């Protein structure tokens, strides 16, 4: 187990650290962020220190305090104890390979829990301690506008949890410009509604556009100006600024990920994680217990120890079964989406048959809102099912190390949650209204006509769906389920079992912590998953929901304090694990950012009306404006071509000869009756060209940004080299001084030996002559031996048999 501890520093080395420490890429924002800084009188800064892996043989390199018990920080002590407890055997039977580790004893029921204790109470009135400091200056709600004490979080909870809060804080900070731009785009859409030519023509009652019925038989013909409200609302998110915002968010996601790499490197330098190397991970206790009776044993090439393993013949069927189950669960989510689609079709048909005019006119809007709520409920239910099934599958796969286990579980859960949350949104964005056919030849699903996009397009419905799912997920699942529900459950259990509260004065520290929430196996997994799903909503569908960054910013401001309160107040103290980065989640964020470019290009091209309007103004408009665009984008249909049972019963005398519908098709009096016009293919080619141009422009710009923004800041790279040089200098200087001291001591010893040999020779000569007892050498030796009172020298020797912490004792030589 490698533990990095502070080294001894001379004056020159100390000056190296004190000069220009912690200069990061956000230096230019120092003045702007000054009002949000912490009160460093109450929360003192923790300075950067030189460290190197501790070795008992080279303890002279380390800055050992006078109180030897303070040499190892409490965070390190917890790590050492946890390392021992997880690997210590509790039986003398060497053939029983599964009987080791505290986790195995807990699974067998010997213990109910194993956890480090908190540093006292969190309440302000309690005796000052680190936990109280974190609550007062971090988890308390009045600190919403303040920066996080990341160094203190790392000192108390360890690097792994501190890295999560560092990433979440940086992500929230980067959301500020995105939220501002998104709000500006939203307000631009609101303020430009009165001056939009397209909306003016559509809302003008003088333009008598009689539209074809929205359903068979029951639905009447209707006037296009009655959809003025829906089209006006749709303009808020379907305007020229939408394209700019999609480009901006594509660049924003790139800048966020690139700058996070720089921030992460800076944090690694500050917390001595630059040279962090994972040790050879031991097998998981669950893995050993599962294979305790296995006859398949092999020698670990790194450790040289024998351990059981799962042969390939057994592993292949297991992974095939796991993969098949994953495919089945994906189909379950898709079936749920199809069920919602069927509900939409049935609900629209039923609402159109109502006599109430308000219900009839808003049938599409009511169906979309209720379908989104049903979809949210299905998502929350499947979310619980997916989590349990994913854990069962991952346990069934018998992964050897905890890293392999976590990566497999992360991949499963994120893949399932991705399909669960995004399937219905992808349907609205790319499939709804694309394959409905035309009047007189509609395509059906489950015997009913497919849903059509309203007059304002499907973008407004996509906006509603995103708002309900995103806001509903954050409000219900993140806040209610994660925070409020555990508190209520705890209070109920305390009332049923008549357990005292955490702050009961008569209880010991371990009993107080025992009443707190037990820690989950993957402590930060759900926190990262929640934020990565939010990142997907922000980037993949941002062109349809410009307010998404603002909602995400408000949610994350609350999320930081809720998570902080959960760690400080509600949960038992976790083991302060070390980690170098945020792990596999960084790769997932990169994949989502690339998918977002393609998704936004397709939404703008095929879901919004941006490209058709652009083609019209450039190629078909007489004055280069949208004047006449509505008449140009509507085709004619002869009502006599309705099949039996589809013609509206509200027009029995057939007074309406022609009706209009949105498409680029030939009129019934033309040769190619209801065939696609040349403009249709022109618009389709423009859409494809827009997607290609948009993607290439964004990807090229992303590549340029990556090239311009190095992963490591120049000044930080210089500091890393400077620290490596200073560390080598310290090692060489210390070793050289010790070598010189040993050489000088050896010289004294050799001189003493030579002198003793000479005296012995002289004594022998005197003894031969019988004069030794009368010689001055004999008298001096006797006098020195009688008058000498000097005690033997003392040296400090480390006790090598202590398993956890070094203790010192004096041994006479």
N, C-alpha and C positions, 0 to 999 in steps of 0.2 A: 504494500500500500504506500503510494507516494504522497508525502505531505510537504507542502512548501511553507517554510517558516522564515522569519526575518533574519537577515545577516547583519554582522557587525559592520558599521560604516565609520570611516574617518571623515574629517572635515571636508576634504575635497569631494568625496563621493556624495556627502550630504548636499553640497552645493549643486551637484549635477542634477539631483532630483528637484530641488527647490526652484530651479530656474525654469520658467515657462511650462509648468506642469499642467496637463489636462487642457491643452489647446486642441479643440476639435473643430469640425466644419461649421458649427453653429456660432463661431466667434462673432460674426457680423450681426447676430441677433442678441448679443449680450445686453445691449442697452434697452432693446425692446422687451426683453424678458426679465429685466431687473425687478419690476413690481411683483413678479410671480415667484421670486426666489424665497427660499426658506430663511427663517431667522437663525443665523448661524451662532448666535449667542446661546439659543436654546438647543439647537441641533448642531453641535460642533462638527466641522469637517473631519473626515478620516483621511489622512494623507496617504499618498502612494509610497510604498516601501519596497526595498529590494528583498527578494526571496529566492530561495533555491531549495531543491528537495532535501529534506532532513536526513542526516546520517549520523548514527552514534559515533562512528569512527572519526567524524570531522566536526564534532560539536564546538570546537574552538572557532568555527566560522560563523556561528550564530550568536545573536544578541540575547544571551540568556539573562533574564532579570535576577535580582537578588532573591526574590521569592520564587523558587524553582517551580512551584505549583502553578504559577501564572505563565509559564513558558508556552504551553499549548492553549490557544483560545478555546472558549467553550464550544464554539462551532466545530472546531477540529476534534475536540474530545468526544462530541456526540458522533462524529463520523467514525472515529476509531472504535468506540463501543459498539456501534451498529455493525461495523465490519466484522467484529469478533462474534457478536451474537448470531449473525446470519450464517456463520461457518463453523461454530463450535459444536462438536459432537456431544450428545447427552446420553450415550450408552457405551458400554465397554465391548459390545458385540461388534467386532470388526466386519463381520459378514453382512450386517444390516446396514446397507449403504444409504438408506433414507433417513436414518435417525441422526440428523444434525440440523442446527439452525433454529432460531426462535420462531420463524414462520411455520416450520413443521410442527412445533409444539403448540402453536396457536391453532393450526388446522386440526390437530388431534384433540383440542379442548383442554390442554394442560394450562394454558393462559388465555385470558380474554383479550388482552391487548399488550402492546409493547410500544412505548412512545417516550420521547424526551419531554421533560417538564418545561413549562413556560417560566420565564423569569418574573415570577410574582404576578400580581393582579394588574389588569389593564385600566382600572378606573383611575380617574384623576386624583381622587382622594387617597389612593394607595401610596405605599412607599415607593420612591422613584426607582425605576428599573427600565430596561431596554424595551420591554413590552409596552409599558405605559408611555414611553417616549414615542413609539411607533403609532400608538392610538392617538395621542394628543396632536402630533404633527403630521399624521398621514391618513389614518382611517377615519378621523373625525370629519363631519360634513363641512365644518367651517374651513377646511383646507382644500375645498374644491378648486379654488383659484390659485393654489400654490403648487410648486414642483414637488416631486416625490423625493424623499430621502433615500436614494437608491443605495448608497454606501451602507447606511444603517440597515436597510432591508437585507442586503447581502450578508452583513455581519450577523444578523439574527436568523434568517431563513436559508442562507446559502446562495450560491451563484445561480442555481437552476431556477429558483423562484424569482430571484432578483432580475435575471435576464428576461423573464416573461413580463414583469412590470416595466422594465426598460423598453422592451419592444412595444407594449401596449401604450405607454406614454408617448413614445416617438410616433407611433401610428396615429394617436389622437392629435398630436401636434401637427402632423402633416395633413390632417383632415381640415384644418382651419382654412387654408386657401381654397381647397376644393368646395367646402361648404359655402364660402363667400361667392365664388364664381357660380355655383349651382343656384344659389338664391338670386343672383343678378340675372341669370338666364330665365329663371321662373318669372321674376318681375318683368323682364323684357317681354315675355310672352303675354303677360296680363295687360301691360300698357299699350301694346301694339294691336290689340284686338279691334278698337274702333277704326283704325286707319288701314286695316287689311282689306284689299280689294276683293279677295276671294270671299271673305265673310260678308262684306257689304252686298255683293251680288246674291249670295245664298240667302241672306236674311231679307232681301227685298221681295215683298209680296207681289210686286208687279211682274217678276220673272216667274211665270206660271210653268213650273217644272212638275208635271204629274208623274209620280214615281210608281213603279210596279209594286204589287202587294208583297209584304214581308212574310206571309205564310199562305198556305193554300186554302181556298174556299172562304174562310172566315175573315181574313184580313182584307180591308178595302184598299183602294188606291189612296195615295196620300201626297200632300204637297211638300216639296223639298224645304221650303222656308220654315216648316214646323220643327226641323232639326237644327234650327239656328243656335239654340243653347248648347247642344252637344258639340257642334262644330266649333263654337267659340271656346269651349273648355278644352277641346282637343288642340286648338291653336297654341295654347299655353306651352305645350310640350312638343308640338310639331311645327317648328318654325326654323328659320335660317340659323338661329343661335344654337339649335340642337346639334348641328354638325360640328360647330366650333367646340361645344362642350364635350362631345365625344372625343374629338382630337385632344382636347385639353386633358381629359381623364386618362387617355392612353399615355400621354407624356407624364402625367402625374404618377401613375402606377409605376412607370419606369424609374422616375426620380425617387419615389418612395423606396423602392427596393434597392436602388444603387446607394442612396444616402444611408439606408439602414445598414448596408454592409460596412460603410465607413464608421457609422456609429458603433456597430458591433465590435469592430476592430479596436476602437478607442476604449470601449468597456473592457475588452479582453486585456488590453495593456494595463488599464487601471487596476483590474482585479487579478493580475498575474495569471491570465489564462492564455497568453500568447503561445507558450510552449506546452500547452495542455495536451497530454497524451493519455488515451484510454489504456488502462491495464488490460491484460488478458482476462476477459470476463469469466468468472466461474459459472458453472451450470446453475440454473434456477433450482431452488429447492423443490418446486412442483415438478420440474423435469426429472430430478433424481428420484423423487417419490413415485412418480408414474412408472419409471423404468427400474424400480428396485428389484423386481423379480426377473428382469430380462437377462438372457444369457449372452447378449451381444455386447461385448466390451472391447474398447480399443484404447490405445495410448494417445494421450493428447500430445501433439507435436511440440507445443510450446512449453507446457508445464511438465511433461514427462510422466504424468500420473494416469492411471487407468480410470476410465469412466464409462458408463453405459451410453449407448447411442441407438438411434432408430435406423435400421437398415433401409436402403433405398427401395427395396421390394415392398416394405410396409409403408413407407412415406408416400409413394406415388398414389395408391388408392385413397389415402387420407386427404391429400391435397385435391384429388379429383372430386371427392365427396364435398369438400369445402367449397371448391369452385362451383360445383353444381348447385349447391345451396345458395351461393351468392347470386348466381344467375336467376334462380327461382325468386329470390327476394327482390331483385330488380324488376322482374315481371310482375310481382305483386304491386310495386309502386306504379308501374305502367298501367296495370289493370285498374288501379284506383283512379288514375287520370282518365282512362276511358269511361269509368263510371261517372266521373264528374262531367265529362262531355255528354254522356247520355242524359244526365240530369239537366244539363243546359238545354238540350234539344227538347226534352219533354216539358221543362218548365216554361220555355218560351212559347211553345204551342199552347200550353194551358193558359198562360197569362193573356195571350192574344184572343182567347175565347171569352174572356171576362167582359162584362158589360160596363164596368167602371172605367171611365175614360182615362183617369189618372193611372190606373194599373196598366191599361192597354198601351198608353203612350210611353210609359217607362218600363215596358216589359224587358227590354234588353239590359237596361241598367240594373233593374232589380235582380235579374237572373245572374248577372256578373257578380254583384255584391254577395248574394247568398251562396253562389258557387265558390267564391273565394273563401268565405267563412267555413264552408264544408271542407274545402281543400286544406285549410289551416288545421281543422280538427283532425283530419286524416293524417296530416303530417306529424302532429304531436303524438298521435297514437302509434303510428309506425316508427316514430323516433324511439320510443321506449322498447318496442319489439326488436328493432334493429340492434340496439345496444346490447340487449341480452343475448341475442343470437350470435352477434359478432364475437362476444366474449367466449361463448360456448365453442364456437368454431375455432377460435385461436387457441383455446386450451386443448382442444381435440388434436390440433396439429403438433403439439409437443415441441415447441421451440426451445432450443438449448439455453440461450442467453436472454436476459431481460431486454436487451436492445432489439434482438430479432422479434421477440414477442411484441414489444411496443410498436415497432414498425409495421408488423403484420396487422395488428389491431387498428392502427391509425389508417392504413390503406383501406381496410374493410369498411370501417365506420364512415370515413369521408366519402368513399365511393357510393355507399348506400344513402348517406345523407344528401349527397349531391343530386342523385336521382330523385330522392324524396322531395326535396325543396324546389328543385328547378324544373321538374318534368312538366308541371302544369303551366309554368311561365313560358317554357319553350314552345308549348302547344299554341298559346295565344300569340306569341311573337312570330312564329314561322309557319304555322299550319292553319290556324283558324281563318276562314274566309277565302282560302287559296284554291279550294277544290269544290266549290259549291255548284259550279255550273252556271247556267243562265236561266232566265224565265222560260218556262215551257220545257226545260230539260235539266231540272235540278237533280243533283246527286243526293242520295239519302243515306242515313245511318240509323240502324235499328228501326227502319220504317218511317223515320221523320227526316225532314229537310235538315241539312247541315246548317250550323250557325253561320250567319253572315256578319261581317263587320258593320257597325252602324255608319251613319253618314259621315261622321268625323273620322272614321277609320278605327282600326283595332288598337291604336297606340294609347287611346284614353283608357281602354279596358285593361291594357297591360299596366298602365299607371296605377289603376285601382287595385289590381291583383298584387303588384309589388308593394303598395302601401299597406295593404291588409296583412300580407304575409310577413313583411319585414318588421313593421311596427308591432304587429300582433306577436310575433316570435320574441322580439326583444322585451315586450311588456309582460307577456304571459309566462313564457318559458324562462327567460333570463332572470327576471326580477321576482316573479311570483313563485316559480318552482324552485329556483336556486336559493332564494333568500328567505322569503316569507314562510314558505311551506316547512322548511327545516326548523324554523323557530317555533312555529305552531306545534309541530310534531314533538319537539323537545318539551314544550310546556305541558302538552297532554300527557306524555310519558312521565314527567315529573309529578303530575297530579295523580296519575294512576298508581305509580309506585311510591308516591309520597317521598320523592327524593328532594333533598335540599338544593337550592340554587348554587351556582358556581361560586359565588362570593360568600358562602356560609363560613363564618369565622371559626367554627369548631372543627373544620375538616383540614386534613393535611393537603399538601400541594398535589400529590398524585391522585387523591380522590376528587379534588376540584377539577383537574384535567380529565379525569375519567368520565365525568358527566358531560364533557364537550363532545362534539360530533366526531366520530371516528374518521380517520383519513381513508380516502379511496385509494385503490391500487395505482391508478394512473391519475395522479393528483391534478396535473395541468392539462390533461388531454382535452377535457370538455371546454376549458377556457380557450385554448387555441382553436378548437373546432368551431366554437361560436364566432370567434373573430374572423376565421377564414371564410365561413359561410357569409358573414357580413361583407367581407371584402369582395366576394363573388357578386353579391347584390349591387355593390357600389360600381363595379367595373363591367360586368357582363351585360347588364341591362340599364346602364346609367343614362343612355340616350332617351329612355322612356320615363325616367324618374330623376329629374335634376335635383330634387330635394333629398335624395338618398344620402349624400354626404353630410347634410345638415342633421338629419335624424341620427345618422351614425355617430356624429360628433357629440350630440347631446346624450346619446346612450352610453358612449364610452367614458364621458366625464363621470357619469353615475357608476359605470361598471368598475372603474378604478377604485372608487371608494367602497363599493359593495364588496368587491373581492378583497380589498384590504381589511375591511371589517370582518369578513368571513375568516381570514387567516389569523387575525389578531384576537378576535373575541370568541368566535363560534367553534373553531376547530381545534383539535389537539395540535401540538407543535410538530411539524414534520421534520424528518431528518434533513439537515442542510446539505443536500447533494450538490456536487460540482457538475458543471456542464460548460462546454465551450461556446455553443451557439443554440439557436432555437430548433435545431435538428431538421427533420424531414419537412417541417412546415414551410421552410423557406423555399424549397423546391416546389411545393404545392402552390404557393403564392405566385411563383414565376409561371407555372403552367396556367393558372387562372388568368393572369395578366395577358398571356398570349391568346388564350381563348376569347378574352374580352374584346380584343381588336377585331377578330373575325365576327363575333356576335354583333357588335355595334355597327360594323359595316353592313351586315345583312339586315339589321333592324332599320337603319336609315334608308337603305336601298329598297327593301321589299315591304316593310311594314308601314313606314311613313310615306307621305306624299311629296317628299322633298324632290326626288328625282323626276317624277312626272311633271311637277310644276316647273322645274328647271328646264326640262326639254321643251315644254310649251313656250316659256318665255324666250328661249334661244332660237327655236326653229319654227314655231307656229303662230306666235303672237304677232299682231301687226305693229304694236307700239312697244314691244319688249316688256310688257307688264302682264299681270294675271287677268286682265280684262278679257272676258269671254272664255275663261278656263273651264268653268262649270259646264257650259253647253258643249265644249269640246270633249270633256271627259265622260259625258253621258251618251249612251247608245239608245237606239229606238227598238221597241218591241211591239209587234202587232198582237193585240189582245185576242184576235181570232185564232192565234196559234197555241193558246193555252190548251193543254190536254183536258179530258173530261175529269171533273172533280177537283180541278185546280183553279178554275176561274172564280173570282170573288162573287159571292151571292148578294153583295150589296149593290151590284150593277146588273140587274136582270135584263135591262133593255139594251145593254151593250152600248151605252152612250160614250164610253171612253174607247176610242179606236187605237190609240197609241199610248204607251207608257215608257218611262225612261228608267235605265239602270246603269250602274257604274261599271263601265268596261269599254274597251276599244274594239268594237265589232261593227260589221257592216249592217246597214239598215235593211229592213225586210223587203224594200223595193229594189235593192241592188242585186247584182248578179250573184255574188258570193254571199248568200243570205246568212246572216249571223256569224259569218266567218271573221277571223281576226283581221284588223286593218293593218296597213303599213305602219301607222303610228304605234300600234301595239308592239311590233317587233323593234321599232326605233327605241321605245321606252325600255323594253326588255334588254336591248343591247347596252343602253345607257346605264341601267342598273348593274349589269355585270361589269361594265367598265368602271363604274364608281367603286364597286367592291374591290376590284383589282388595284385601282389607284390608291384608294384609302389604305388598304393593307400595306402596299409597298411604301407609301409615304411614311406611315407610322413605324413600320419595321426598320426602315432606313434611319429615321429620326431616333429610334430607340438605340440602334447600333452606334450612332454618333454620340448619343448621351453616354452610353457605356464606355466609349473610347475616351470621352472628355473627362469623365468622372472616375478617377482611379479608386480602386478598392481600399487603399490605405492612404490617408492624408500624408503629404510630404513631410510635414513637421513631426507627425507621429512616427513615420518610418525612421526619421533621424533619431528620435528618442529611443526607439526600440534598439537600434544599432548602438546608440550611446550607452544604454543600460547593459547590453550584452558586453560591450567593451569594458565598462566599469566593473561588471561582475567578474570578468576574467582577470582584471587587474587586482581585484580584491583577493581572488583565489591565489594568484601567483604571488602577490605580496605576502599573504599570510603563510603560504607554504614555504616561501623563501626564508622568512624570519624564523619559522620553526626549524628549517634545515640548518640555518646558521647557528641557532641555539643548540641543536643536537651536535653539530660539528664542534662547537666550543666545548661542550660538555665532554664529548669524546676526547678532545685534546687534553683536558684536565685529567680525565681518567687515565689516559696513556702516560701522562707525566707522573701521576701518582704511582702507576704500576712500575714505571722505570725507576722511580726513586726507591720504591719498596724492594725491587730486585737488587738495586745497588746496596741498600742497607743489609739485605740478607747475605750478600757476598762478603761485605765487610764483617758482619757478625760471624760468618763461617771462618773467616781468616783469624779473627780475634779468638774465637773458640778453639781454633787449632793451637793458637799460641797461649791460651789460658788467660788472656787479658780482657775478655768481653765484659765480665762483671765489673771490672775496674774502669771501663771506658766511659767517656762522657755521653755517648749515644745511649748506653744502657740506663744511666742515671736520668737523662732527659725523658726517655720513654716511660720510665716508672713515674716520674713526676707528672707528666701529662695525663696518664691514665688515672692517677689519683685525684687530680684537680679538675678533670673534665666533668661538667654537669649539663652539657648541651643535649636536648632531647633528639630523638631520631626525626628525620624529615617526614612531612605529611604530604600526601597527594590525593586528589579527588578522582574517584573511579566510579563510572556509571554502573549501576546494577543491571547486568544484561539479561536478567531473568524476569524483569517486569514486562508484562505483555502489552501494557497500554501507555503509561507515562513514565518518563525517566525519573528516578529518585537518586539522590546523592548520599554517599556515606564516606567517612574518613577511614582510610586504611593505612596503617603504619607500614613503612618499608624499612 
